[in-house]
């Protein structure tokens, strides 16, 4: 692999070829081409100072005037130095396409192959899958992506959002270089069907009424069980999520201690292994917190129902007081009724 100084010399020669090639262009005015050359020369000075971000801005300004393989190669090289490997690959491949279309740049042609392989080795790959082939709108780090099509990603943490039937799901993935990842989306639960109106039936001779049955005690027991179960699930999965979070923090600290500059972009096997473990721990924490939240919601609902039944449901055989609000339910084997009674 050529040294950094040799690369800069080659890049400078690429720019010289571009300046010669544009002198005979007819699509732009001489003033446009002069402005493009000024942007390129400024970018060369910034590259020599290793100010890659500012150099990339100058190259984009030149590309807005005229697109050449040399300018695309320069821009990709700056983005590679900024560790934006996925963006660098796009520009390297665009330079390759311009060469295939007939533009001439011998230096670019010689350097493109190794450059493309170099940045590919720094990328991970993620494929998002719809389990039933249905349509999802998917966004990775806020940018739309195609479900089912592999996406190359820079190493690090990425956030996936997917929307279907106005319902959203969220996933996190920590990507390491040269690793492949797959996220299978969940199918949204169908809306419950609307209840059908009761069918009219011919009148029948009603059997003798049976005495009403009180269901206060079974309700209290059931609501207590729901409350306790929800609380247990919420606490248990909160502990599990906190454990996963602590382990993820330790894994991240281990990565920083071994290769703080490149982190998950490091080529060290120990760092890549720690990054893979970090991804699993983040997913475990995310899942556990969702289950804990559902458990606490269930516990809160059960507690509210338990308190309402205890306070408002009249005890069997107790004299009714019309001035006190009360909850009442009846079931005689054929008909049921629930309501709140009192004077207002």
Rosetta silent file (secondary structure, phi, psi, omega in degrees, C-alpha in Angstrom):
SEQUENCE: XXXXXXXXXXXXXXXXXXXXXXXXXXXXXXXXXXXXXXXXXXXXXXXXXXXXXXXXXXXXXXXXXXXXXXXXXXXXXXXXXXXXXXXXXXXXXXXXXXXXXXXXXXXXXXXXXXXXXXXXXXXXXXXXXXXXXXXXXXXXXXXXXXXXXXXXXXXXXXXXXXXXXXXXXXXXXXXXXXXXXXXXXXXXXXXXXXXXXXXXXXXXXXXXXXXXXXXXXXXXXXXXXXXXXXXXXXXXXXXXXXXXXXXXXXXXXXXXXXXXXXXXXXXXXXXXXXXXXXXXXXXXXXXXXXXXXXXXXXXXXXXXXXXXXXXXXXXXXXXXXXXXXXXXXXXXXXXXXXXXXXXX
SCORE:     score description
SCORE:     0.000 S_00000001
   1 L     0.000  132.630 -177.853    0.000    0.000    0.000 S_00000001
   2 L   -66.260  151.240  178.034    1.508    3.411   -0.910 S_00000001
   3 L   -69.930  169.233 -178.889    2.563    5.764    1.871 S_00000001
   4 H   -63.193  -41.859 -179.351    0.556    8.888    2.706 S_00000001
   5 H   -64.191  -39.146  178.263    3.061   11.196    0.976 S_00000001
   6 H   -64.997  -39.185  177.886    2.975    9.060   -2.170 S_00000001
   7 H   -59.956  -43.640 -178.893   -0.828    9.156   -2.114 S_00000001
   8 H   -63.827  -37.573  177.816   -0.806   12.967   -1.944 S_00000001
   9 H   -63.780  -42.034  179.311    1.605   13.107   -4.902 S_00000001
  10 H   -65.696  -39.548  178.381   -0.675   10.848   -6.911 S_00000001
  11 H   -63.049  -38.354  178.708   -3.713   12.918   -5.960 S_00000001
  12 H   -63.765  -40.790  178.333   -1.923   16.058   -7.128 S_00000001
  13 H   -65.807  -35.115  175.853   -1.184   14.431  -10.483 S_00000001
  14 H   -60.271  -42.840  179.172   -4.856   13.452  -10.745 S_00000001
  15 H   -64.106  -37.489  179.317   -5.785   17.090  -10.270 S_00000001
  16 H   -63.930  -41.585  177.256   -3.331   18.172  -12.963 S_00000001
  17 H   -61.313  -41.047 -179.866   -4.903   15.739  -15.430 S_00000001
  18 H   -62.660  -41.718 -178.846   -8.337   17.117  -14.556 S_00000001
  19 H   -62.256  -38.773  178.610   -7.204   20.722  -15.160 S_00000001
  20 H   -68.181  -41.009 -176.101   -5.950   19.797  -18.623 S_00000001
  21 H   -65.912  -32.146 -176.235   -9.099   17.830  -19.448 S_00000001
  22 H   -82.537  -12.035 -175.702  -11.426   20.692  -18.559 S_00000001
  23 L   -65.717  -26.075 -179.596   -9.612   23.274  -20.653 S_00000001
  24 L  -101.002    9.816 -176.166  -11.400   22.055  -23.789 S_00000001
  25 L   -70.850  149.106 -178.575  -14.844   21.587  -22.234 S_00000001
  26 L  -116.216  -10.644 -176.184  -17.778   23.311  -23.862 S_00000001
  27 L   -76.349  -21.284 -179.087  -20.591   22.706  -21.353 S_00000001
  28 L  -117.804  155.573  177.230  -19.279   25.363  -18.965 S_00000001
  29 L   -77.552  160.748  176.477  -18.159   28.919  -19.526 S_00000001
  30 H   -56.526  -35.057  178.864  -14.483   29.869  -19.050 S_00000001
  31 H   -66.552  -39.035  177.659  -15.487   31.689  -15.856 S_00000001
  32 H   -62.026  -46.840 -178.104  -17.153   28.543  -14.510 S_00000001
  33 H   -65.322  -36.440  176.986  -14.096   26.419  -15.242 S_00000001
  34 H   -63.829  -40.694  178.037  -11.807   28.990  -13.657 S_00000001
  35 H   -64.109  -40.516  178.878  -13.935   28.928  -10.503 S_00000001
  36 H   -62.527  -42.129  178.915  -13.817   25.123  -10.462 S_00000001
  37 H   -63.821  -37.839  178.059   -9.987   25.199  -10.762 S_00000001
  38 H   -62.866  -44.260  177.692   -9.805   27.694   -7.877 S_00000001
  39 H   -60.445  -40.826 -178.303  -11.887   25.406   -5.679 S_00000001
  40 H   -66.806  -43.398  179.337   -9.658   22.462   -6.604 S_00000001
  41 H   -62.663  -40.215  176.555   -6.413   24.326   -5.861 S_00000001
  42 H   -62.235  -40.765  178.369   -7.828   25.437   -2.503 S_00000001
  43 H   -62.433  -39.395  178.566   -8.778   21.828   -1.767 S_00000001
  44 H   -61.545  -42.462  179.468   -5.206   20.711   -2.567 S_00000001
  45 H   -64.430  -39.365  179.668   -3.764   23.218   -0.090 S_00000001
  46 H   -69.066  -35.626  176.645   -6.233   22.072    2.583 S_00000001
  47 H   -64.220  -39.168  178.856   -5.408   18.404    1.922 S_00000001
  48 H   -62.504  -30.309  176.919   -1.722   19.168    2.402 S_00000001
  49 L   -87.509    0.164 -178.146   -2.653   20.606    5.832 S_00000001
  50 L    63.608   28.039  173.134   -4.816   17.517    6.509 S_00000001
  51 L   -91.131   76.210 -169.612   -7.905   19.711    6.863 S_00000001
  52 H   -66.724  -36.575 -177.597  -10.032   17.013    5.245 S_00000001
  53 H   -65.880  -46.981  179.434  -13.456   18.463    6.071 S_00000001
  54 H   -66.646  -37.307  177.748  -12.742   21.883    4.547 S_00000001
  55 H   -62.684  -39.940  178.438  -11.073   20.246    1.534 S_00000001
  56 H   -62.310  -39.272  178.273  -14.185   18.112    0.971 S_00000001
  57 H   -62.044  -41.944  179.061  -16.354   21.254    0.954 S_00000001
  58 H   -65.169  -38.577  179.845  -14.150   22.839   -1.755 S_00000001
  59 H   -67.534  -37.739  176.772  -14.287   19.672   -3.853 S_00000001
  60 H   -63.809  -37.129  177.738  -18.088   19.559   -3.637 S_00000001
  61 H   -64.039  -40.100  177.382  -18.166   23.160   -4.860 S_00000001
  62 H   -66.467  -38.382 -179.214  -15.996   22.186   -7.854 S_00000001
  63 H   -67.110  -28.258  176.826  -18.194   19.152   -8.572 S_00000001
  64 H   -66.276  -21.017  178.322  -21.272   21.353   -8.749 S_00000001
  65 H   -91.302  -47.475 -179.249  -19.622   23.008  -11.776 S_00000001
  66 L  -149.793  134.502  179.547  -18.106   19.941  -13.466 S_00000001
  67 L  -102.308  123.985  177.819  -18.010   16.267  -12.469 S_00000001
  68 L  -133.952  159.423  176.615  -14.832   14.325  -13.256 S_00000001
  69 H   -59.981  -36.870 -179.001  -13.329   11.055  -11.982 S_00000001
  70 H   -63.701  -45.597  179.021  -10.431   12.988  -10.438 S_00000001
  71 H   -63.772  -41.214  178.169  -12.658   15.265   -8.376 S_00000001
  72 H   -62.991  -39.895  179.152  -14.762   12.310   -7.230 S_00000001
  73 H   -64.315  -45.122  178.368  -11.605   10.445   -6.222 S_00000001
  74 H   -57.358  -46.890 -178.888  -10.316   13.455   -4.271 S_00000001
  75 H   -62.241  -43.897  179.439  -13.640   13.816   -2.430 S_00000001
  76 H   -61.946  -39.607 -179.377  -13.758   10.099   -1.606 S_00000001
  77 H   -64.267  -41.665  177.193  -10.195   10.214   -0.279 S_00000001
  78 H   -61.688  -43.466 -179.381  -11.049   13.131    2.048 S_00000001
  79 H   -66.543  -32.916  176.313  -14.118   11.278    3.330 S_00000001
  80 H   -64.110  -40.902  178.791  -12.010    8.169    3.924 S_00000001
  81 H   -66.928  -24.987  177.600   -9.644   10.191    6.123 S_00000001
  82 L   -87.246    6.401  179.772  -12.699   11.428    8.077 S_00000001
  83 L    67.016   19.129  173.677  -13.738    7.751    8.692 S_00000001
  84 L   -93.075   73.213 -169.439  -16.905    8.285    6.584 S_00000001
  85 H   -69.535  -37.355 -179.251  -16.261    5.026    4.769 S_00000001
  86 H   -65.592  -40.670  177.115  -19.763    4.497    3.342 S_00000001
  87 H   -66.913  -38.353  178.652  -19.765    7.990    1.774 S_00000001
  88 H   -62.430  -41.902 -179.788  -16.222    7.415    0.469 S_00000001
  89 H   -62.009  -40.049  179.231  -17.278    4.153   -1.193 S_00000001
  90 H   -59.631  -43.560 -177.625  -20.166    5.914   -2.976 S_00000001
  91 H   -74.787  -35.491  174.689  -17.784    8.512   -4.458 S_00000001
  92 H   -61.094  -44.872 -179.320  -15.112    5.945   -5.358 S_00000001
  93 H   -67.884  -31.679  175.945  -17.748    3.883   -7.199 S_00000001
  94 H   -67.595  -38.642  176.178  -19.059    7.041   -8.917 S_00000001
  95 H   -62.236  -39.717  177.229  -15.531    7.788  -10.169 S_00000001
  96 H   -62.630  -39.438  178.726  -15.392    4.224  -11.503 S_00000001
  97 H   -65.610  -40.447  179.110  -18.711    4.770  -13.313 S_00000001
  98 H   -63.447  -37.809  176.783  -17.444    7.993  -14.934 S_00000001
  99 H   -64.254  -40.909  179.868  -14.384    6.133  -16.231 S_00000001
 100 H   -64.687  -27.937 -179.946  -16.641    3.409  -17.641 S_00000001
 101 L   -79.881   -5.466  173.891  -18.652    6.119  -19.426 S_00000001
 102 L   117.669   -6.742  176.809  -15.543    7.218  -21.305 S_00000001
 103 L   -70.136  145.625 -174.973  -13.888    9.966  -19.258 S_00000001
 104 L  -103.425  132.094  174.209  -10.117    9.622  -19.147 S_00000001
 105 L  -166.897   88.159 -173.161   -8.028    9.621  -15.950 S_00000001
 106 H   -62.152  -41.735 -178.942   -5.234    7.061  -15.971 S_00000001
 107 H   -63.606  -41.375  178.967   -4.055    7.805  -12.404 S_00000001
 108 H   -63.233  -43.799 -178.968   -7.585    7.452  -11.051 S_00000001
 109 H   -58.974  -37.858 -178.403   -8.073    4.175  -12.892 S_00000001
 110 H   -72.878  -32.166 -174.959   -4.910    2.741  -11.323 S_00000001
 111 H   -91.500  -19.084 -171.247   -5.800    3.814   -7.761 S_00000001
 112 H   -63.459  -45.569 -176.465   -9.530    3.083   -7.734 S_00000001
 113 H   -56.298  -55.491  177.895   -9.397   -0.693   -7.285 S_00000001
 114 H   -60.524  -35.154 -179.665   -7.239   -0.693   -4.125 S_00000001
 115 H   -65.838  -42.988 -179.873   -9.178    2.288   -2.714 S_00000001
 116 H   -63.984  -44.513  178.551  -12.537    0.549   -3.126 S_00000001
 117 H   -63.736  -35.126 -178.543  -11.274   -2.650   -1.498 S_00000001
 118 H   -64.722  -45.494 -177.920   -9.731   -0.602    1.320 S_00000001
 119 H   -77.274  -30.555  176.496  -12.960    1.140    2.336 S_00000001
 120 H   -60.430  -35.402 -179.374  -15.091   -1.982    1.852 S_00000001
 121 L   -68.436  -15.159 -179.254  -12.924   -3.668    4.478 S_00000001
 122 L   -96.459   -2.929 -172.905  -13.909   -0.930    6.960 S_00000001
 123 L  -105.288  150.512  166.139  -17.691   -1.295    6.491 S_00000001
 124 E  -100.886  175.223 -177.260  -20.348   -3.537    7.997 S_00000001
 125 E  -136.710  132.570 -179.256  -23.546   -4.600    6.219 S_00000001
 126 E  -123.217  133.959  174.005  -27.145   -4.535    7.466 S_00000001
 127 E  -121.475  125.623  177.878  -30.191   -6.149    5.850 S_00000001
 128 E  -101.032  130.154 -171.063  -33.696   -5.288    7.093 S_00000001
 129 E  -120.996  135.970  170.629  -36.281   -8.001    6.371 S_00000001
 130 E   -92.247  119.702 -172.795  -40.092   -7.947    6.240 S_00000001
 131 L   -64.562  -29.391 -178.393  -41.221  -11.376    7.562 S_00000001
 132 L  -111.613    9.974 -179.005  -44.353  -11.553    5.401 S_00000001
 133 L    77.493    4.588 -179.985  -43.129   -9.529    2.420 S_00000001
 134 L   -72.445  167.603 -175.478  -45.391   -6.604    3.403 S_00000001
 135 L   -86.467  126.304  171.477  -44.461   -2.978    2.843 S_00000001
 136 L  -119.138  148.251  166.095  -42.592   -1.081    5.569 S_00000001
 137 E   -98.154  115.216 -173.218  -41.228    2.455    5.496 S_00000001
 138 E  -114.351  140.713 -179.528  -37.739    2.089    7.010 S_00000001
 139 E  -133.194  124.681  178.714  -35.348    4.843    8.153 S_00000001
 140 E  -110.013  115.901 -175.317  -31.742    4.234    9.231 S_00000001
 141 L    54.742   34.206  178.271  -30.293    7.111   11.254 S_00000001
 142 L    87.926   -6.550 -178.696  -33.121    9.234    9.817 S_00000001
 143 E  -104.459  135.155 -178.905  -32.382    8.356    6.165 S_00000001
 144 E   -66.063  140.841  176.362  -34.821    6.182    4.131 S_00000001
 145 E  -133.287  163.287  178.822  -33.567    2.728    3.111 S_00000001
 146 L   -89.605  126.063  175.204  -34.995   -0.148    1.062 S_00000001
 147 L   -69.303  133.047 -179.818  -36.275   -3.126    3.072 S_00000001
 148 L    93.003  -11.474 -179.808  -34.626   -6.326    1.843 S_00000001
 149 L  -104.145  126.241  179.360  -31.632   -4.540    0.241 S_00000001
 150 L   -59.995  139.344  179.717  -28.233   -4.773    2.057 S_00000001
 151 E  -121.494  127.011  177.581  -26.953   -1.399    3.279 S_00000001
 152 E   -82.039  137.354 -173.821  -23.254   -0.716    3.949 S_00000001
 153 E  -133.480  147.136  170.793  -22.640    1.125    7.220 S_00000001
 154 L   -68.692  151.098  176.240  -19.778    2.788    9.043 S_00000001
 155 L   -59.599  144.803  178.828  -18.785    1.094   12.325 S_00000001
 156 E   131.934 -172.878 -178.091  -20.716    2.304   15.365 S_00000001
 157 E   -84.618  133.392  178.410  -24.242    2.546   16.758 S_00000001
 158 E  -130.960  146.179 -177.561  -27.125    2.938   14.278 S_00000001
 159 E  -112.329  128.324  178.057  -30.872    3.458   14.891 S_00000001
 160 E  -112.932  129.864  172.926  -33.529    1.815   12.700 S_00000001
 161 E  -118.843  135.521  178.230  -37.173    2.975   12.590 S_00000001
 162 E  -132.428  135.971 -175.595  -39.807    1.066   10.631 S_00000001
 163 E  -125.412  133.334  174.701  -43.441    2.141   10.092 S_00000001
 164 E  -152.654  134.032 -178.403  -46.367    0.051    8.849 S_00000001
 165 L    53.988   40.229  178.166  -50.113    0.626    9.279 S_00000001
 166 L    62.891   18.919  176.755  -49.288    3.814   11.240 S_00000001
 167 E  -118.061  134.819 -173.265  -47.430    1.725   13.843 S_00000001
 168 E  -112.266  143.375  171.630  -43.736    2.287   14.487 S_00000001
 169 E  -129.414  153.249 -173.187  -41.024   -0.031   15.799 S_00000001
 170 E  -130.975  138.486  178.765  -37.446    0.878   16.740 S_00000001
 171 E  -135.727  149.762  174.611  -34.233   -1.158   16.720 S_00000001
 172 E  -119.961  142.884  177.533  -30.600   -0.420   17.647 S_00000001
 173 E  -144.064  133.904  175.165  -27.556   -2.155   16.158 S_00000001
 174 E  -100.123  115.558 -172.565  -23.831   -1.681   16.835 S_00000001
 175 E   -95.892  135.887  173.069  -21.981   -2.339   13.568 S_00000001
 176 L  -114.669  157.574 -178.272  -18.408   -3.638   13.344 S_00000001
 177 L   -61.870  139.621  175.491  -16.184   -3.719   10.250 S_00000001
 178 L    63.800   16.559  177.336  -16.680   -6.663    7.853 S_00000001
 179 L  -104.220  149.283  177.896  -19.650   -7.996    9.873 S_00000001
 180 E  -112.063  138.070 -176.819  -23.114   -8.739    8.458 S_00000001
 181 E  -129.128  152.274 -179.492  -26.298   -8.022   10.420 S_00000001
 182 E  -138.850  128.764  176.092  -29.962   -8.869    9.860 S_00000001
 183 E  -119.582  119.015  177.217  -33.001   -7.295   11.528 S_00000001
 184 E   -96.505  119.702 -177.180  -36.371   -8.996   11.011 S_00000001
 185 E   -72.978  156.163  178.746  -39.217   -6.547   11.523 S_00000001
 186 L   -91.972  142.696  177.271  -42.312   -7.435   13.549 S_00000001
 187 L   -80.979  125.726  178.471  -45.727   -7.672   11.916 S_00000001
 188 L   -60.550  140.736  178.115  -48.163   -5.191   13.550 S_00000001
 189 L   -65.881  139.523 -179.300  -51.036   -6.883   15.358 S_00000001
 190 L   -68.394  151.224  175.900  -54.339   -6.556   13.415 S_00000001
 191 L   -65.507  139.327  178.774  -57.029   -4.234   14.670 S_00000001
 192 L   -66.239  141.350 -179.388  -59.763   -6.127   16.583 S_00000001
 193 L   -67.424  149.778  178.506  -62.982   -6.500   14.533 S_00000001
 194 L   -66.306  140.561 -179.639  -65.950   -4.326   15.430 S_00000001
 195 L   -65.480  140.304  178.659  -68.514   -6.164   17.575 S_00000001
 196 L   -79.384  146.246  177.238  -71.572   -7.402   15.685 S_00000001
 197 L   -66.446  146.952 -179.374  -75.032   -6.174   16.788 S_00000001
 198 L   -63.215  135.923  178.961  -76.989   -8.779   18.743 S_00000001
 199 L   -76.004  139.684  179.071  -79.262  -10.860   16.540 S_00000001
 200 L   -72.515  138.049 -179.611  -82.948  -10.627   17.270 S_00000001
 201 L  -124.948  148.110  177.435  -84.416  -13.817   18.661 S_00000001
 202 L   -64.589  146.404 -179.411  -88.024  -14.871   19.099 S_00000001
 203 L   -65.225  140.040  178.026  -89.433  -14.414   22.565 S_00000001
 204 L  -127.330  159.005  175.815  -89.388  -17.482   24.743 S_00000001
 205 L   -67.912  119.700 -177.531  -90.903  -18.321   28.037 S_00000001
 206 L   -75.226  139.203  175.021  -88.312  -17.240   30.580 S_00000001
 207 L   -71.178  165.174  179.001  -87.391  -19.742   33.292 S_00000001
 208 L   -58.638  139.486  179.812  -87.823  -18.696   36.896 S_00000001
 209 L   -64.167  139.147  174.043  -85.260  -16.117   38.028 S_00000001
 210 L   -96.948  154.937  178.463  -82.378  -17.451   40.106 S_00000001
 211 L   -62.095  140.496 -179.398  -80.902  -15.458   42.964 S_00000001
 212 L   -61.707  147.877  179.912  -78.084  -13.138   41.827 S_00000001
 213 L  -106.090  132.208  177.815  -74.542  -14.353   42.387 S_00000001
 214 L   -83.950  131.915  179.514  -71.898  -12.049   43.928 S_00000001
 215 L  -118.697   20.724 -178.079  -68.562  -12.060   42.124 S_00000001
 216 H   -62.841  -47.918 -176.503  -66.761   -9.445   44.247 S_00000001
 217 H   -63.990  -47.279  176.859  -64.343  -11.880   45.894 S_00000001
 218 H   -59.549  -36.272  177.708  -63.269  -13.632   42.647 S_00000001
 219 H   -64.594  -44.202  179.207  -62.748  -10.218   41.044 S_00000001
 220 H   -60.419  -42.173  179.860  -60.576   -9.017   43.942 S_00000001
 221 H   -64.352  -46.235 -178.723  -58.480  -12.164   43.762 S_00000001
 222 H   -62.869  -42.000 -179.520  -58.035  -11.902   39.979 S_00000001
 223 H   -68.539  -34.790  176.005  -57.130   -8.187   40.151 S_00000001
 224 H   -65.475  -41.137  178.220  -54.655   -8.856   42.953 S_00000001
 225 H   -63.135  -43.584  178.674  -52.981  -11.586   40.905 S_00000001
 226 H   -60.824  -43.131 -179.573  -52.737   -9.280   37.872 S_00000001
 227 H   -63.142  -47.580 -178.507  -51.226   -6.495   40.012 S_00000001
 228 H   -65.214  -42.122 -179.580  -48.651   -8.773   41.649 S_00000001
 229 H   -64.320  -44.006  179.522  -47.698  -10.457   38.383 S_00000001
 230 H   -63.195  -40.100  179.493  -47.275   -7.145   36.551 S_00000001
 231 H   -65.767  -42.212  179.356  -45.166   -5.720   39.390 S_00000001
 232 H   -62.888  -42.742  179.055  -42.979   -8.826   39.461 S_00000001
 233 H   -64.273  -44.587 -178.976  -42.442   -8.719   35.698 S_00000001
 234 H   -60.955  -45.937 -179.063  -41.665   -4.978   35.753 S_00000001
 235 H   -68.158  -42.825 -177.771  -39.122   -5.282   38.580 S_00000001
 236 H   -62.467  -45.633 -177.831  -37.516   -8.434   37.207 S_00000001
 237 H   -76.694  -22.507  172.663  -36.992   -7.095   33.699 S_00000001
 238 H   -66.355  -43.051  176.965  -35.827   -3.707   35.046 S_00000001
 239 H   -61.098  -42.977 -179.635  -33.063   -5.519   36.935 S_00000001
 240 H   -63.762  -41.369  179.257  -32.220   -7.475   33.774 S_00000001
 241 H   -64.654  -40.932  179.258  -32.096   -4.276   31.680 S_00000001
 242 H   -64.778  -38.761  177.045  -29.841   -2.557   34.227 S_00000001
 243 H   -62.835  -43.977  179.078  -27.493   -5.556   34.230 S_00000001
 244 H   -63.129  -38.335  179.212  -27.311   -5.485   30.413 S_00000001
 245 H   -65.072  -42.873  178.471  -26.653   -1.716   30.501 S_00000001
 246 H   -62.959  -42.538  179.234  -23.804   -2.139   33.017 S_00000001
 247 H   -65.176  -37.121  177.913  -22.268   -4.899   30.931 S_00000001
 248 H   -64.766  -39.619  178.158  -22.575   -2.724   27.792 S_00000001
 249 H   -62.624  -40.274  179.167  -20.793    0.151   29.587 S_00000001
 250 H   -67.276  -38.419  178.759  -17.972   -2.199   30.540 S_00000001
 251 H   -64.787  -40.034  179.084  -17.744   -3.501   26.962 S_00000001
 252 H   -66.396  -39.165  177.436  -17.598    0.058   25.615 S_00000001
 253 H   -64.839  -37.490  177.361  -14.899    0.977   28.126 S_00000001
 254 H   -63.506  -40.555  178.047  -12.934   -2.102   27.046 S_00000001
 255 H   -63.893  -45.676 -179.621  -13.196   -0.998   23.396 S_00000001
 256 H   -62.265  -35.867 -177.675  -12.040    2.549   24.256 S_00000001
 257 H   -72.461  -29.515 -176.327   -9.089    1.212   26.230 S_00000001
 258 H   -86.897  -39.463 -178.845   -7.886   -1.043   23.403 S_00000001
 259 H  -151.149   73.777 -173.592   -8.325    1.240   20.389 S_00000001
 260 L   -65.094  -24.791 -176.951   -9.842    4.635   21.363 S_00000001
 261 L   -74.168  -41.748 -174.247   -9.156    6.223   17.989 S_00000001
 262 L  -105.146  -19.508 -179.100  -10.996    3.715   15.795 S_00000001
 263 H    49.337 -123.434 -175.613  -13.262    1.978   18.322 S_00000001
 264 H   -71.272   -6.108  172.758  -15.479   -0.508   16.401 S_00000001
 265 H   -85.793    1.031 -179.116  -13.584    0.319   13.217 S_00000001
 266 L   -68.348  151.659  177.252  -10.488   -1.325   14.701 S_00000001
 267 L   -92.260   -1.589  178.470   -9.001   -4.397   13.048 S_00000001
 268 L   -68.282  133.307 -179.848   -8.113   -5.993   16.404 S_00000001
 269 H   -61.526  -38.677 -178.611   -9.989   -9.263   16.943 S_00000001
 270 H   -64.887  -36.313  178.963  -10.535   -8.451   20.625 S_00000001
 271 H   -70.730  -43.138  178.737  -12.117   -5.086   19.736 S_00000001
 272 H   -62.941  -38.102  177.392  -14.382   -6.617   17.062 S_00000001
 273 H   -64.577  -41.680  179.037  -15.461   -9.317   19.543 S_00000001
 274 H   -65.667  -35.891  178.158  -16.234   -6.641   22.162 S_00000001
 275 H   -66.310  -40.629  177.372  -18.241   -4.666   19.578 S_00000001
 276 H   -63.223  -40.854  177.555  -20.302   -7.746   18.705 S_00000001
 277 H   -65.091  -39.246  179.446  -20.948   -8.323   22.425 S_00000001
 278 H   -61.109  -40.085  178.362  -21.892   -4.645   22.837 S_00000001
 279 H   -61.759  -44.270  179.915  -24.532   -4.991   20.075 S_00000001
 280 H   -63.980  -41.439 -178.526  -26.087   -8.014   21.794 S_00000001
 281 H   -65.682  -39.951  178.139  -26.128   -6.268   25.178 S_00000001
 282 H   -62.476  -41.071  179.186  -27.823   -3.156   23.738 S_00000001
 283 H   -65.675  -40.996  178.516  -30.531   -5.320   22.155 S_00000001
 284 H   -62.984  -41.793  179.255  -31.068   -7.210   25.435 S_00000001
 285 H   -63.426  -43.892 -179.355  -31.393   -3.945   27.353 S_00000001
 286 H   -60.257  -47.390 -178.596  -33.875   -2.549   24.795 S_00000001
 287 H   -65.104  -42.533 -177.454  -36.079   -5.675   24.900 S_00000001
 288 H   -64.973  -37.157 -179.466  -35.993   -5.932   28.698 S_00000001
 289 H   -69.251  -33.827  176.108  -37.062   -2.315   29.184 S_00000001
 290 H   -64.589  -44.896  179.979  -40.038   -2.815   26.865 S_00000001
 291 H   -65.936  -39.660  178.947  -41.190   -5.872   28.827 S_00000001
 292 H   -62.126  -41.984  178.465  -40.643   -4.041   32.139 S_00000001
 293 H   -61.267  -43.714  178.041  -42.758   -1.113   30.935 S_00000001
 294 H   -62.557  -38.343  178.447  -45.577   -3.471   29.935 S_00000001
 295 H   -64.366  -43.855 -179.999  -45.365   -5.149   33.346 S_00000001
 296 H   -66.700  -36.377  176.571  -45.617   -1.879   35.263 S_00000001
 297 H   -63.277  -43.982  177.487  -48.573   -0.770   33.118 S_00000001
 298 H   -62.299  -40.268  179.376  -50.334   -4.055   33.885 S_00000001
 299 H   -64.912  -42.259  179.256  -49.582   -3.684   37.590 S_00000001
 300 H   -64.526  -41.284  178.197  -50.941   -0.129   37.651 S_00000001
 301 H   -63.744  -44.300  178.896  -54.118   -1.136   35.825 S_00000001
 302 H   -62.400  -38.018 -179.564  -54.687   -4.065   38.172 S_00000001
 303 H   -66.743  -41.108  178.657  -54.154   -1.856   41.228 S_00000001
 304 H   -63.088  -44.771  179.161  -56.691    0.731   40.031 S_00000001
 305 H   -64.659  -39.089  179.373  -59.289   -1.977   39.349 S_00000001
 306 H   -62.167  -44.720 -179.788  -58.587   -3.629   42.722 S_00000001
 307 H   -66.112  -42.026  179.792  -59.101   -0.348   44.577 S_00000001
 308 H   -63.563  -42.986  179.301  -62.288    0.482   42.642 S_00000001
 309 H   -64.290  -42.412 -178.359  -63.776   -2.970   43.306 S_00000001
 310 H   -63.679  -41.506 -174.079  -62.861   -2.831   47.003 S_00000001
 311 H   -85.211  -35.668 -169.743  -64.357    0.630   47.575 S_00000001
 312 H  -102.699  -20.987 -177.892  -67.383    0.679   45.260 S_00000001
 313 E   -80.300  122.966 -177.812  -68.597   -2.916   45.068 S_00000001
 314 L   -70.644  144.441  175.572  -71.229   -3.530   47.803 S_00000001
 315 L   -71.372  143.900 -179.326  -70.759   -6.449   50.156 S_00000001
 316 L   -64.891  129.837  178.743  -73.291   -9.239   49.706 S_00000001
 317 L    87.775   -8.193  179.876  -76.123   -8.920   52.234 S_00000001
 318 L   -78.492  143.073  179.378  -75.164   -5.374   53.334 S_00000001
 319 L   -64.616  136.937 -178.445  -78.061   -2.818   53.402 S_00000001
 320 L   -76.823  133.995  174.698  -77.983   -0.512   50.390 S_00000001
 321 L  -111.279  110.705 -174.060  -77.379    3.200   51.063 S_00000001
 322 L   -64.475  -21.406 -177.150  -78.753    5.204   48.142 S_00000001
 323 L   -84.234   -9.438 -177.188  -76.537    8.228   48.951 S_00000001
 324 L  -103.475  123.683  176.925  -73.259    6.284   48.588 S_00000001
 325 L   -60.939  140.446 -179.947  -71.932    5.580   45.066 S_00000001
 326 E  -147.713  152.222  176.766  -71.429    1.874   44.546 S_00000001
 327 E   -98.839  132.940 -176.245  -70.363   -0.522   41.813 S_00000001
 328 E  -138.050  142.445  175.459  -72.751   -3.355   41.136 S_00000001
 329 E  -140.936  143.669 -179.797  -72.799   -6.361   38.797 S_00000001
 330 E  -134.244  146.450  175.617  -75.320   -9.114   38.402 S_00000001
 331 E  -147.808  118.208 -176.264  -75.339  -12.413   36.581 S_00000001
 332 L  -109.582   18.147 -179.239  -78.331  -14.775   36.707 S_00000001
 333 L    97.946  -23.421  179.754  -77.079  -17.437   34.295 S_00000001
 334 L  -126.098  -32.049 -175.782  -78.516  -15.726   31.211 S_00000001
 335 L  -128.174  148.163  176.325  -78.025  -11.980   31.621 S_00000001
 336 E  -129.529  155.447 -177.444  -75.216   -9.840   33.074 S_00000001
 337 E  -153.682  136.543  175.102  -75.134   -6.181   34.158 S_00000001
 338 E  -131.806  136.157  179.327  -72.414   -3.783   35.496 S_00000001
 339 E  -166.812  166.337  175.095  -73.039   -0.217   36.708 S_00000001
 340 E  -112.027  128.872 -175.039  -72.347    2.541   39.260 S_00000001
 341 E  -120.846  156.300  175.510  -75.276    3.668   41.416 S_00000001
 342 L   160.467  164.884  176.278  -75.883    6.527   43.851 S_00000001
 343 L   -92.495  140.210 -179.767  -77.826    9.717   44.460 S_00000001
 344 L  -129.637    0.000    0.000  -76.486   12.976   42.988 S_00000001
